[in-house]
């Protein structure tokens, strides 16, 4: 294997690790967002955990965060919670930092 091949393989491995890390961070952020949203709607305990899992799964519908925001806003409307998209996006941004820290600590 040439130096070029080794270097290419190293870049591919780094890209793969970076993508896996980003997926974990985003999934953690979505779980935290789901728990936050559940709290806003008065959902507690096992039901809150189940709701958080639904929010993580909702992110698989479309690329980007719009599917998650849409789902949370729809659920807020159904429960009479008065939060708009900008509030949800601000919370997502805040929780992204928390998720990065948590995933980094896990190693």
URFENKA-V662564 format. One record per backbone hydrogen bond with DSSP energy under -1.0 kcal/mol. NH is the residue of the N-H (numbers start at 1). CO is the residue of the C=O. If there is no record, write none. Layout:
NH|CO / NH|CO
//
This chain:
6|2 / 7|3 / 8|4 / 9|5 / 10|6 / 11|7 / 12|8 / 13|9 / 14|10 / 15|11 / 16|12 / 17|13 / 18|14 / 19|15 / 20|16 / 21|17 / 22|18 / 23|19 / 24|20 / 25|21 / 26|22 / 27|23 / 28|24 / 29|25 / 30|26 / 31|27 / 32|28 / 33|29 / 34|30 / 35|31 / 36|32 / 37|33 / 38|34 / 39|35 / 40|36 / 41|37 / 42|39 / 43|38 / 47|44 / 49|45 / 50|46 / 51|47 / 52|48 / 53|49 / 54|50 / 55|51 / 56|52 / 57|53 / 58|54 / 60|57 / 61|58 / 69|65 / 70|66 / 71|67 / 72|68 / 73|69 / 74|70 / 75|71 / 76|72 / 77|73 / 78|74 / 79|75 / 81|76 / 83|81 / 88|84 / 89|85 / 90|86 / 91|87 / 92|88 / 93|89 / 94|90 / 95|91 / 96|92 / 97|93 / 98|94 / 99|95 / 100|96 / 101|97 / 102|98 / 103|99 / 104|100 / 105|101 / 106|102 / 107|103
//
